[in-house]
Amino acid sequence: MLFRSTGLGKAELIAEITSIKRQGDYLIMEMETSEPVQWKIRGGINHQDLRKLLAISLKMAVLPFFLDPRRWFRKAQHPGEF
């Protein structure tokens, strides 16, 4: 997973999801960055967030990304500037 932040300039964070757990009305997703710094990042997702994510994911521009099983097993190519 790649992250960029306007607060970090052009720095790109490389991270992996380490766990997801339920805490009250939220799912807490924990990630650990490996480059350029080692941070632990947590984000809380509620039902409204999941509903919005699902609605956005079902758009025709995004749907083929999920439906191509060849991409599930190969290494992802860097997206370039994002």
C-alpha positions in Angstrom: 0.0 0.0 0.0 1.3 3.4 -0.9 0.5 6.7 0.9 1.2 10.4 0.0 0.5 13.4 2.2 0.6 17.0 1.4 2.3 17.5 4.8 5.2 15.3 3.7 5.8 17.0 0.4 6.7 14.5 -2.3 7.5 11.7 0.2 5.9 8.4 -0.4 5.2 6.0 2.5 5.2 2.3 1.9 3.0 0.4 4.3 1.2 -2.9 4.9 -2.0 -3.7 6.7 -1.2 -5.6 9.9 -4.6 -6.1 11.4 -8.3 -5.0 11.5 -10.3 -5.3 14.6 -13.7 -4.1 15.8 -13.9 -1.4 18.5 -17.4 -0.3 19.2 -19.0 1.1 16.0 -15.7 1.2 14.2 -13.3 -1.2 12.4 -9.8 -0.2 13.4 -7.3 -0.8 10.6 -3.6 -0.9 11.7 -0.8 -0.4 9.2 3.0 -0.3 9.6 5.1 1.8 7.3 8.5 0.5 6.3 9.9 3.3 4.1 11.1 6.1 4.6 10.2 5.9 8.3 8.8 3.2 10.5 5.4 4.3 11.8 2.3 2.6 13.1 -0.8 4.1 11.6 -4.4 3.4 12.7 -7.6 4.4 11.0 -11.2 4.0 12.1 -13.8 3.1 9.6 -17.5 3.2 10.4 -20.6 2.0 8.5 -21.0 5.3 6.6 -17.4 5.1 5.5 -17.9 1.5 4.3 -21.1 2.4 2.4 -19.3 5.2 0.6 -16.3 3.0 -0.2 -18.6 0.3 -1.6 -20.5 2.8 -3.7 -17.3 4.3 -5.1 -15.9 0.9 -5.8 -18.9 -0.1 -7.9 -18.2 2.7 -10.5 -17.5 1.4 -14.0 -14.0 3.0 -13.9 -13.0 1.0 -10.8 -15.0 -2.2 -11.2 -12.6 -3.8 -13.8 -9.7 -3.4 -11.2 -11.5 -5.9 -8.9 -12.7 -8.3 -11.7 -9.3 -9.1 -13.3 -8.0 -12.2 -11.4 -4.6 -12.0 -13.2 -3.7 -8.9 -11.2 -4.4 -10.7 -7.9 -1.3 -12.8 -8.2 1.3 -10.5 -9.7 3.4 -7.8 -8.2 1.8 -4.4 -8.6 3.5 -1.8 -10.8 4.1 1.6 -9.3 1.3 4.0 -10.3 3.7 6.9 -10.9 2.8 10.3 -9.6 -0.4 10.2 -7.6 
